[in-house]
Amino acid sequence: MSAEAADREAATSSRPCTPPQTSWFEFLLEESLLEKHLRKPCPDPAPVQLIVQFLEQASKPSVNEQNQVQPPPDNKRNRILKLLALKVAAHLKWDLDILEKSLSVPVLNMLLNELLCISKVPPGTKHVDMDLATLPPTTAMAILLYNRWAIRTIVQSSFPVKQAKPGPPQLSVMNQMQQEKELTENILKVLKEQASDSILVLEAALKLNKDLYVHTMRTLDLLAVEPGMVNGETESSTAGLKIRTEEMQCQVCYDLGAAYFQQGSTNSAVYENAREKFFRTKELIAEIGSLSLHCTIDEKRLAGYCQACDVLVPSDSTSQQLTPYSQVHICLRSGNYQDVVKIFIEDNLTFSLPIQFRQSVLRELFQKAQQGNEALDEICFKVCACNTVRDILEGRAISVQFNQLFLRPNKEKIDFLLEVCSRSINLEKASDSLKGNMAAFLKNVCLGLEDLQYVFMISSHELFITLLKDEERKLLVDQMRKRSPRVNLCIKPVTSFYDIPASASVNIGQLEHQLILSVDPWRIRQILIELHGMTSERQFWTVSNKWEVPSVYSGVILGIKDNLTRDLVYILMAKGLHCSTVKDFSHAKQLFAACLELVTEFSPKLRQVMLNEMLLLDIHTHEAGTGQSGERPPSDLISRVRGYLEMRLPDIPLRQVIAEECVAFMLNWRENEYLTLQVPAFLLQNNPYVKLGQLLAATCKELPGPKESRRTAKDLWEVVVQICSVSSQHKRGNDGRVSLIKQRESTLGIMYRSELLSFIKKLREPLVLTIILSLFVKLHNVREDIVNDITAEHISIWPSSIPNLQSVDFEAVAITVKELVRYALSINPNTHSWLIIQADIYFATNQYSAALHYYLQAGAVCSDFFNKAVPPDVYTDQVIKRMIKCCSLLNCHTQVAILCQFLREIDYKTAFKSLQEQNSHDAMDSYYDYIWDVTILEYLTYLHHKRGETDKRQIAIKAIGQTELNASNPEEVLQLAAQRRKKKFLQAMAKLYF
């Protein structure tokens, strides 16, 4: 056996008895451990992270005895690491979409080269010279994977990349990033040189008529045992993961189409090849259908490619038969931009081109103008004017770009704008709404102009005269003559968020100061237009570090290409969120409404984000307003909350707090019917807050029923126990023994304990809070070492034991109980059951004075400050006994004796023992008037006589001599006497401890 084979056998057969100390990934050097790790639902580290770690360790250079850096050694350890990286990729089924998304170009290049090596592709041999039909299926598939990745990487590198926001400069990180960048550029250079060969290899693959196979973890294991034993099995097409011919051809066609399309920017003839490949991909997808397991094509992107190819490669060369899309594209390619303007003006009558396409053309022209082509500035304005008129005719608001380009009007711009308006409307056939939209636009343009000469140009135009009545025109002209330029913006009527012209420029610093202070969306927009007119180099959303937008939103907002729009959206949202936080709901609503109007024009994703935030704002507004007085929310708000919970729009960034607030809102307003019976099944599976809300609502509904019917209470118990559970982590020493057990919050629950606590603190419904409190109290009480139980309402509905007590973090449970009762009392400090829980907590933690305070408060709130009898279910024997113990430990022994009378059966033993104590911290004989039991008073008389305390004996005799305590009195008289003394005693105690 060769040395290499011996190394492989040793790698697969050896099983170390103790884990190495170098790093975590060496635990996985055993294949069984790797497979076990990958089978986890959410393995940590993730598979792609394993690939990076394995390959980084395998490619570490070595240092010889002379301290010279040497290439990585080809030893057993490095070969095993490379094999493990390949096995992780095989576990991911060699899905290039996943690998490209998560691995850098150098790492993926190394991985695929290792695949070529282990698949017996001869090193140094050009792939284009190899006959795929005669190669073993796994070898052919490895070559296809590599060349598919090669052209995909070339195509991806041609796309613009958003630069990451640089963090604090760190020399080591910057050096590492620079090295990776240089390595990526070198690999790309090689791939581009070999691009023609890769395309030929993939074209040859389309001629194959046999299924291919790709390596799996099993075949890689076989290769590791003995490479020579696998060749026959591989060549007989029985080893590996089967890739059907149609699936392989579909993926190859799509990748070739993308490569040809990318080359079309320099050689338009290859667009025909791209068109052929993309349409063949569509045919193959239709053939494969839902049976495809390994063919993952982005069909939306494919449809976009096909549409672009239809424009770029028209079926007929005659311009008369060209679609408007093709005409525009030909004009853009030839640089005939004036014809683009003509097409857009004609389209204002037919509305055949979608506004999104027209805006994309304008963005392309803006990009070319920003690259230094100043001749395009005029074309940009003309195309923007055409798009604006189209927006006006269809009832949309004026774009920000038009306001920017029209900041400095001149005669040529106004002449062209009037020409576009005239040619875009057929006055004989146009509807009244179209005429009204055009008239309003022209009127607003006049109101935004400071130079009366330009106003008269518009007001004297034939279209203006036709659309506006004489009275309207005269009134407008008189208004323009009378106004001063300084008050131009203040007196003009505002008809739309976009129709406000910018004011005269002032110092940038003053404008930034105004921008920070203003909460008026209209004024904010004015200031930003002026600032962008002064400089285009600043990012004004960074002016204040107090402007904070949630990270889930900031990525989308900062991706907006237009600088003014990006700044405006960011600032409006940040200010709106701040106003909502400080409960300035009116200004928050104005800011959110303006932001919604702005983003509706160009981003459906941000539009939904704003609708979600406005829903949250409306919930907060109602809760802080009429909701506090108990007024139910309007039905449309409840419907919107349901709509949010049932929303299934993909790729919409969502804030967790909105889901929390919506479910809490439904619970607070007792929408239990919806939560228990009408919630869609997918919501219960995907939204943990809805699941928790359903269990709480169902438990509240079932509460009056018999104990055996409370199935949901048991389900809620199990959910909360899982959330409060911990996972144990064993740390082994060098000898293999467990030396330490660390506990951390379990990830098996539907949410973390902190998230549960945050959610509960949004609830206000008393019954729901009582249910949650009783659950946590019961969970607190089930621990084995508990000395003093805490009491709570409805505590009997919960299970009395837990199968695995060690899994529950009882310290966290105790903290949670304290936080929850503190929160509940902040909502309603007069709920006696919550006050009893708080008192029990203080009693269990030996804070006896505080415990007495809350026991007395619980009795006071349900008895009109003891003017009525305290209900017996509040002052139970257990509560009275705890009050007795508190007084005893506080050395208030006379109070102990009096409280012993409150028990159903008077505890004479405790009363007599406490009266024997001479070191009492209470008022002693001044409390004798509160004793109604004659036996205790007689014992006091005897005790004072024995001690020679004559004065105190006389006080006790006087108390006994009261006629209402005579044993011959009717029972009603005796009870009335006892009740009056209870009242006075408890009121005296309350004054002492409150």
N, C-alpha and C positions, 0 to 999 in steps of 0.2 A: 504493500500500500504506500502511495506517495506521501510526502510530508504534508502537502496541502490537504489531501483527503483525511489524513490523521488529525489535522487541526479541526476540520469540519466535524469529524466524529466526536472528538473531545468536546466541541462546542455544544453539540446536541445531547450528548449523554451525561455530561457532568451536571451535578446538582449541588451547588454550594449549600452547606448546612447553616451558614450565617450570612446575612447580607453584607456586601462590601460597604466600606465607609466613604467611598469617593463621592458619589452623588446618587440621587433618587433613581435615575433611569437604569442604573445597573441592577436594580431589583428585577428588571424586565429582561435580563439576559437569558432567563429561562423562558422558552416559548410558551409553556403553559401559563405563566404569569401574564405574558403579553396578551394572549387570547382571552384570559379571564378579565383583564382590564378593559379590553375593547368591547366585551359583551355587556359592560355596564350601560345603563340608560343614558347617563351623562358623564362619561369618563373624564376625570380631571387628573393629569393634563389631557387635553383633547388629542385626537389622533394626529392632526397636522402638526401640533407642537411636538409630539413624539418624533415625527420624521425629522424636524429641524434639529432636535437635540441629538438624535442618533447620528445624523450626518455630520453635525458640527464636531461631535466627539471623534468620529471616524476620520475626519479630515484635519485634526489638530497636528501641526508639525511637531517633530521631535527635536531634541537638542542632544548632540553627541558629547563626548567627553571633552572636546575642545570648545564647548559652548557655541558650536555652529548649528544654525537652524537647518534641519533636514526635512525632506518631504515626509508625509505621514507613513509610518512603516506598514508593510503588508503582512500584518500578524493576525493571529487567531481572533483577538479581541475586535480589531477593526473590521474584519470580515463578518463577524457576527453582528456588529452594529449596523453595517450596510444591509445585511440580510433582514434584520428587524425592521429597518426603514422600508424596505421593499414589501414586507409582510403587512405593515400598516397601510401602505398604499393599496395593496391587494384587498385589504379589508374594506377600503373605500371604493373598491371595484374600478380603480384607475379612472375615476371620474375627473376629467380635466377641468371642468367647471369648478369643482371643489378645490382641487389642488392649485389651480391658478389663482383663485381668490385668496388663498391662505398662505401660499408659499412664495417666496421671492424667486426671481428668475435664476440666480445662481444655485439656490437649493434645488429647484425643480430640474434644472439642467443636470446637476449631479445625480439626482434620483433616477432620471430617465437614462442617463449613461450607464448607471449600474444595472438597470433593467436590460439594456442592450448587451451588457457584458454577460449577465447571468443567462440570457436567452441565446448565447452562443453566436452573436453577431461578430464576425471577425474584425478585430480592431484595425483601423487604417483603410478598410474597404469602403468605397463609396456605395451608399445605399442605392443610388440610381443604377449601379452596375449589377445589382443582385436581382434575380428572377423570383418575385414573390410567390409565384405559383409552385415553385419547386422547394421552397423553404418549409420547415416545420411550422404548423399554424401559430404556435406561441412566438416563434422568431419573427414571422411576418407581422404579427400583431404588435410586437415591440417596436419594429421599424415604423409601422403606421403611427403608433402613439407618439413616437419621437418627432416625426415629420409633421404630424398634425399640430403638435405643440409648437414646433418651430415657426410655422406660418401664422398660427394664432398669436404668438408673441410678437411677431413683426407687425401684424395688423394692430394689435393693442398698443404698441409703442408709437403708432402714428396718431393716436388720439391725444387731445390736450389733457394734461393731468393737473388737477387742482393742487397747488402747493400747500403742504401742511403748515399750520401756524407754528412758527418756531417757538420753542420754550426757552428757558434760561440756558445760555451757552455752557456746555460741558465739553471739555476738550476730548475726553475719551469717547463720548457719544458721537461727537462731530467727526472724529477720525474714523470711527467704525462706519458711520453713514457714508463718508467720502469713499472709503474702500469698497463698500458694497455698490455704490454708484458707479465707480470705475469698472468693477468686475462685471456689472450688468451691461455697461456700454460695450465692453470687449466681447461679451457673449452675443449681444445684438449684432455687432459688426460681423462676427462669424456667421450668424444665422442669415443675415441679409446677403452675404456672399454666396451662401448655399441655397438661397431661396428658390432659384430656378430648378435645382436638383430636387428639392423637397416637393415642388409642384409636380414634377415629372413622376416622382415616386407615388404620389397620391393619385395622379391620373392613371397610373398603371394599376393601382389598387381597385379602381372602378371596373376593371376588366375581369377581376377574379369572380369565379362562380362557386366558391366553396366557403363554408362557414369557417370562421377563425376562432382561436382560443387565446385567452389572456391568463397569465399566471394568477393562481390563487394562493392562499396561505398553505394549502396542502401541497401543491406542486413545488412551492418554494422550500417546504420542509424536505421533500424528496430530493431536491437538488442539493440541499445542505448535507444530506446523509451520504449520497454518492451520485455525483452528476452523471456518470456514465450509465446508471440504471434507469434514467428518466427519458433518455433520447427516444428510445423505441416507443414508450408510452405517449410521448408528446407527438411524435410523427404519426402515430396511428389515430390522432385526433380524438383521444379519449380523456386527455388530462386538461385541467384548467376550466375557466368560465367560458361558456359558449357565447360567441357573438355572431348573430345571424348575418348573412350577407347583406340583406336589405338594411339592417341597422348600421352596419359598417359603412355602406355606400351613402346612406343618408347623412351621417356625420361628416364623411369626407367631402361630399358635395357641398355641404353648408360651409365648411372651412375653406374649400377652394373658392367658392363664390365670394366670401369675404376678402380673400387674398386678391382675387381679380378686381373686385370693386375698389380696393385700396390702391391698386396699381393704375386704375382708370384716371386718377387725378393727373397722372403724367402721360398716360397713353390711352386716349379715349376709346380706341378700338377694342380694348379688352373688356369694356363694359358688356359687350355681346356675350363673351364667355361667362361673365358673372351672372347675366340674366339667365343663361342656359342652366347654370348650376343651381341657382336659387329655385327656378321653376321645377327642376328635377327633384330638388329637396322637398318641395310641396307635394309632388306626386308620390314620393316614397313615404312621407308622413301619412298620406291618405291610405297607402297600402298597408303600412305597419299598424296604424290605428292604436288602440289601447293595449295591444299586445306587447308593445315595446317596453323592455325592462332596462335597457342600457343606452338608448338613444334619447338624449336630452337636448332639444332644440328650443331656443327662445322664439316661439311662433310670432309674437308681436314684433320682434326685431326682424324676423324673416319677412313678415308682411311689409314692413317699412323698406327693406332692401328691394323687394319686388316692385313696390310702388315707385321707388327711385329709379329702378332699371327701366320701367315703362316710360318714365320721363326722359331718361338719358339715351335710350335706344328706341326711338319711336318706330312703329311698324311701317310707316309711310313717310317719305322724305318731303313730300309737298307740304308747304306751310299752311295751305288752306285746310288740310285735314289734321293739323297738329292740335293737340289739346292746349288750353291756356297754360297748364303746367309746363309743357314742353316748350312753348313759345317763350315763357319767362326764362326757362333754363338756358335756352339757346342764346337769348339776349345777354344773360349774365356771363356766359362763357365767352361770347364775342366782345364783351365790353360795350354793347349797345344799350346803355342805361336809359336813354331817352325813350326807347321803345318800351321798356319796362313801365315807365311812367304812363305812356299811352294805353298800355294794356290794363293798368290799374284803373285809369279813368274810365275806360269802357266797361270794366268789371263793376264799377259803382252803379251802373244801370242794370246789369244782369245778376249780380251777386253770385257768380258761379265759383269764384275762388274763395275758399274758407279764410276767415280772418287770421287764423293761426298761421297759414301758409304765407300770407302777406306780411305778417309780423316777422316771420323767420327770414324773409327776403330783406326786410329793413335791418334786422340784426346783422345779417351778413354784410350789408353795405356799411353799417356803422363800424364793424370790425376792420374792413378794408380802409375806411377813412381814418381810423385811429392808428393804422400802421403807416401813415404818412402820405396817403393819397388825398391831398387837399381838394382836388377837383371834384371829389365825391361829396363834399359838404353840401353843395347845392342840390345834388341828386337825393341825398338823405332827406333834406327838407321837403322836396317835392313828393317823394314816396311817402313820407310821414304825413304830409298834408292829404294825400289821396286816402291813406288809411284812416285818418281822422274824420274825413267827410263820410267815409263808409260807416265808421262807428256812429256818427251823429245820425245818419239815416236809419240805422238799425236800433237807435235808442240807447246806445252805450255812452259812457262818459268819455270825456276827452282824455287822451293818454298823457302821461307825464312827459314823454319824449317831445310831444308837440309843444307843450308849454316851455320846455327848455329851448327848443329851436326857434320859438317865436318870442323869446325874451327881448331881442333887438330887431324889431320889424323894420322893413324898408319897402320902398315902392315896388320893387320886383317881387318880393314875397307876397305882398297883398294882391298884386295883379294876378299872380299865379293862383293864389287861394281862391280869388273870385272866379277865375277861369274853371278851376276844378269844380267849384260849387255849381256853376252854370251848366257844365257838361254832365254833371252827376244826377240831375233831376229833370224829368220830363214833366213840365208844369201842366200839360194837358191831361196826362194820365196819372200823375202822382196823387196819392191819397192825402187827406187832410192832415194825417199824423206825420207823413213825410214832410209836407210843407211846414207844419208847425215846428218840427225838429230843426229844419234848415233855418227858419226865421229866428228861432231862439239862439242858434249857434252864431249867426251873423250879428245879432244884437249883443251877445256876450263878448264877441270879438271887439266890437266898438267900445263897450264898457271897459275893456282891458287896455285900450290904447290911450296913451297920454298925449300924443301929437294929434291935434284936431285936423291937420291936413289928411292924415290917414283915415280918420273917422269919416271925413267928407268923401273920400274916395269910395268907401264902402256904401255910405248912405245914398250916394248919387248913382250907384250901379243899378242896372235894370232889374236884376234879380231881387235886390233889396227893396226896390220900389214896388215890385209886384207882390212880394210876400208880406210886407208890413203895410198896415193902413196909414193914411196921412197923419192921423192923430198920434199914432205910435212913433212915427218917424220924427215929427216935430218935437214931441216930448223928449225923445232921446237926444236930438241935436241940441235943444235948449239945455238939457241937463249936462251935456258935455261941455257947453260953452261956459256955464256958470261955475263949474267945479274948479277947485284949485288942484294943481298936481300933488300937493302935499296931503290932501285928503282924498285923493283919487280912490284908494283902496277901502277907505272907511265908509263911504256913502253908497258904494255900488251894491246892488242886491246880489246875494249869493244863491245861485241856482243849483250848483253841483260842486262836489268836493274838488273836482279837477278844473273848475272854471275860474279859479281865483288867480289873477296875475300877481307876479312877485313885485314887491315894493322896491324903492331905490336902495342901492347898496350902501352899507355902513361898515364900520370897522368889524373885522372878523371876530375879534375877541368879544365885542359887545353882542354880536349876533349869537355866538356860542353861549354867552351868559343867558341871553333871552331863551335860547333853545333848552337850556337846563331847567329854567324856571317855568316855562309855559306848559300848560295842560290843555291848551286849545288846539285840536288837530289841524284846524285851518291855518292858524298862526305858525305851527310847527312846520307845515309844508312850505309856507311862504319863506320862512327863515332858511330852510334847506335849499330851496331853489336859488336864493341869493348867495348862499355859501358856495354851492356848486358852480354858480356863475363866476365867482371870484377865483376859485382854485379847483382843480380836478385831481389833486394829489392827496387830499385828506380823506380819511374814513371817519365821518362825523358820528357814527354810532359808538365810537370809542371816546367821545368827548367826556362823558361822565362814567366813572367806575361804579356808580350806583345803578346804572341801567343793566339789569340782569334779566336774561331770557333763559328759560329751561334748556338744558343741553339737547334735549330731543328735538327742540325747535330751531336752535341756533344754526345747526348744520344746514337745514333747508333754507333758512332766511339768508345766511351768508353766502349761499350758493347762487343767489340772484345776480345776474350779470350786470344789470344796470345799477350804477353806483347810487344814484339818487333814490331809486325805488328801494334798494336794499337798506339804505340808511333810514328811509321813511318808515318802512315796515318794522324794522328792528326797534326804532325809538317809540313808535306808537304802541307796539306790544309791551315793551319794557315799562313805559309809563302807565299803561293800562293795568298791568299786573301789580305795579306798586300802589296805584290808587285803590285797587281791590283789596290789597293787603291792609291798607290803613283805613278801610271801610269808606272811602270816598267813591261810592258806587256810581253817582251821577257822572262824574268825570270819566271813570273807568268805562262806562257804557258808551260815552261819546268817542273815546279813543278807540275802543274795540270796533265800533260801528264804522269809523273812518278806515280802520285797517282792513275790515272785511270788504268794504267797497273797493279798496285799492287792490287787494290780492285776487278778488273775483275775476279781474280782467285777465290774469295771466297764469294763475296757479290753483287748480282744483284742490291740490293737497293742502295748501295754506288756507284756502277757503274753508275746508272742513275743520282745520285746526282752530280757526277763529270762531266758527259756529260752536265748537266744543267749549272754548273758553267763555263765550257769551252765555252758554248754558250754565256753566259753573258760576258765572257772575250773577245770573238771575236767581240761582239757588241761594247764594250768599245774601243777595238783596232781600229776598223773601224771608229768610231765616232771621236776618237782623232787623226786619221791619215788622210787617203784619204777622209774621209767623210767631213772634214772641208773645203775642196776645192770644195765640191759639187759633188764629184764622187759617183755614185750609188754603193751600196753594191753588192757583187757577188750574183748570183741567188741562189747558194746553201745555203748562209747564210739566205736569206729570207725564203727558204724552211725549214731550221732548226727552224727558229722562228715560222713559222706556225705549224710545228710538235710539238713544245713545247706547244703552246697554245691549241692544240687539244689533248694533251696527257691525257690519262685516266687511268694511272697505279695506282692501290690502294697502300696505305701504303708507298708512296714515300714522304719523308720530302721535303717540298717546301718552298723556301724563297719568300716572297711577292715581294721583289725588282725585282726578275727576271720577274715575270708577268708584273710589271709596265714597266720595260725596254723594254720588247718585244712589248707591245702595243704602247709605245711611239716610238719605232723604226719603226713600221709600219706606224704610222702617220707622222713621220718626213720624210719618204721616199715616202709619198703619195701613199701608198698601199690602197687607199680608195675603190677600186673595191673589194678587198678581204674582207675588214672590213664591207662593206655594203651588199654584195651579197653572199659571199662564207663562212662566219663564220657559223659553225654548231650551231644549236639551243641550244644544251646543254651548250655550252660555254657562250652564252648570259645569261643563267639562273644562272650559277655557278661562273662565273668570272666577278666581277663588273668592272674591268679595260677594259675587252673586250666590255662590254655593253657601257661604257662611250666612248671608242674608236669608236665603231660603230656609236653612235649618233653624235660625232664630225665629222667623215668622211662623214656621210650622210648630215649633215648640210652644210659642205663645198661644196658638190656636188650640193645641191639644191640652193645654194646662188644666182646664176644668174637668177633663175626662179622667177615667180610672187610670191608675198607675200602669197597668199592664198594656194600655193602648199607646203609651208614650214612646213609640219607636224612634221618632225623630230626636227626642231628648237623648237617647242612647247614642244616635249617630253624631249629634252635636258634641256630646261628651268625648267620643272617640276622636273626633277632629281636633278638639282643643288639647286633649292629652298628647296627640301626635305633635302638635305645634310646640308644646312645652317639653317635649322629650329632648334628650341629648344623645349624641353619638360618642362612643368611646374610642379613643385612639391609643393604641399600644405602642410604646417606645421601647425598643429592644437594645440591650447593651451588646458589647462585643462577645459576651458568652452566650448570647441567644436568649437570655431570660428577660421577662417583662420587668422593666425597672421603673416605669412611670405610666400612669394612665391619665391622659388629658381628655377633658370633656368639652365639647363645643356644641353649639346649637344645631339640632338636626335639620337636614334639608329635605326630609321625607314628608313634612307637613305641607298643607296647601299654601302656607305663608309662614314667614318668620314671626316670632313672638312680638318683636318691636312693631311689625306691620299690623298685627292683630290689635295691639294696644293703641296704635295710632287710629285705627278704624273705630274702635270702641269709643274713643274720645270725641268722635263726631256724632254720637248718638245722644238723644235727649228723651226718648220715649221711656217713661218710668218702668213699665213692665219689662221691656227689653233689657234695660240696665239691671233690673232686679234679677232676671233670669241669668245674665252673665255673671253678676256678683255671686249668686248662689252656686253657680257651677265652679267658679274659682275657689270659693270658700270650701266646697265639698272636696275639691282636688287638694286643697291645703290640708284638710282634716284627715285624708286617708293615709298620710305618712305614718310609719310605725312609731317614731319617737315623739309624736305630738303629745303634749301634756294638757294643754287647754284648748279644747275645740272652740271654733268660732261658729256662731249661730247665724242663720239667714233664712229668709222666706223661701219656700218651695225647695228646700234642700233635699227633701225626700225623693224627688223625681230622678236623682242621679244614681248611678251604680255606687255601691258601697266599697268596692275594691278595684284594684288594678292588677292585672296578671304580672306585670314586670315593673315593680316599684323602682328598681334601680335605674330605669330608663328615663324617669321624670326628674327634671331639674326643679326640686322643691324650693330651692333658694330663689330662683326666678319666679316661681309661683307666688311665694310670699311677698316679693317686691311688687308683683303685678296686682295682688289683692289690695295692697296699701295704695298704689296709684289709682286703682279703679274706684275705691271707696272715696278717696280724696276728690276725684273728678265728679263722681255721682253727687256728693254733697255740695260741690260748686254749682251743679245744675239745680238741685233742690235741697236746701239744708234742713227742710222740715219733714223729711221722710224718716219715720221712726225706725224702720227696719235697717236702713243704711246707718243711722246713728248707733244702733246696737252693734252692728258689725264693727264700726270704728272703735266703739268702747271695748269690744272683745279683743281687738287687735292690741290696744293699749294694755289691756289686762294681761294678755299673753306675753307681752314684752316688759312686764313689771313696771309700767308707768301708771300707778294706781290713782294719782290725783287726776290725770287726764282721763282715765277710764271712768271715774266717777262723774266728771264733767259731762261726758257724752251719755252715760246712763241716765243722768238727771235730765239732760236735754231731750232725750228720746221720750221720757215720760211727760215733759213739759209741753212738747209740740202736739201731743195727742190728748191733752187734758185741759187745754186752755190755761196753761201755767198752773196746773194742779187744782184749779177751781172745780174740775170734774174728776171723777175717779179715773185713775189710769187703767186702761183695759188690761185684763189678766193675761192676754196673749202678748202684751208688751213687757210687763213686769212679771215674768214667769219666775218660778222658784229658782231656776238656775241664775237668772239675772240678779235676783235679790241676794242669793248666796254669794255671787261675785261682788256685789256692792258691800256685803258684810265683810268679805275678806279684804277688800280695799281699805275699808275703815279700820279694820283690825291692824293691818300692816302700816297704816298711817298713825297708829296709836290713838285713834278716836274711839275709845271703848264704849262710851255711853251711846254713841251713834250705832254701834254694833248691836247693843241691847235693844234699842228701839226698832232697828231693822229686822231683828229676829221676830217681831210681832207680825211683819208683813207676810211671812210664810204661811202657807195653807195650814200647816201644823207648827205652832210656835216652838222654836228651838230653845227650850229653857236652859239646856246644858250650856250652849254657847253664850246665851245672855248672862247667866250667872257667872260663868268664868270670866267674861269680859268686865263685869261690874266689880269683880275682885281686884282687877288691876288698879293700882294706885297711881301709876305714871301715865295719866291720860292727857292727851293734848287738846281735848275738846272742852266745852263749857260745863260738862258734868251736870251738876244739880240744876243748871238753868234749862236743861233738856227734860226734866222730870215731868213738866206739863204736857209733853208729847207722848207719855207712856199711858196706855189705856188698859193694859193687862194688870189686874189687881195682884196677881201672884208675883209678878216682877216688882211691883211697888212694895209689897210686903217683904220681899227679900231685901230690897234696898233699906227698908226701915230696920230690919234685923242687922244688916251689915253695918250701918252707921252706928247703931246702938253698941254693937260689939267693939267698934273702933273708938267709941267715945266721941263721935262727931255729932254733937247735939243739934247744931244749926241745920245740918244737912238732913238729919233725921226728921226734924220738924217740917222741912220742905216736902219730904217724901210722905209724911203723915197727912199734910195738907192736900197733896195730890190724891191720896186714897180717899179722903173725905169728900170729894166732889160727888154731889148727888147723882150725876148722870152715869157714874161708874158703879152705882149700887147694883149688886148681883141680882136684886129682886126686880129690876127694871125690865120692861118688855125687850125682846130681842131687837126690835127696830130702834129703840132708844140707844141701846148699847152699840149697834152698828153705826148710828149717826155720830155718836161720840167718838168712835174709832176713826170714822172717815174725816171728821173735823181735825183731829190730831194728826192724821196722816198728811192732810193738806198743809197744815202749818209747819209740820216738820220738813216736808219736802221743799216747801218754799224757802224755809230757813237754810236748808242745805244748798239750794240753788243759788241763793245770794252768797253763800260761802265759796262755792266752787265755780260759779260763772265769772 
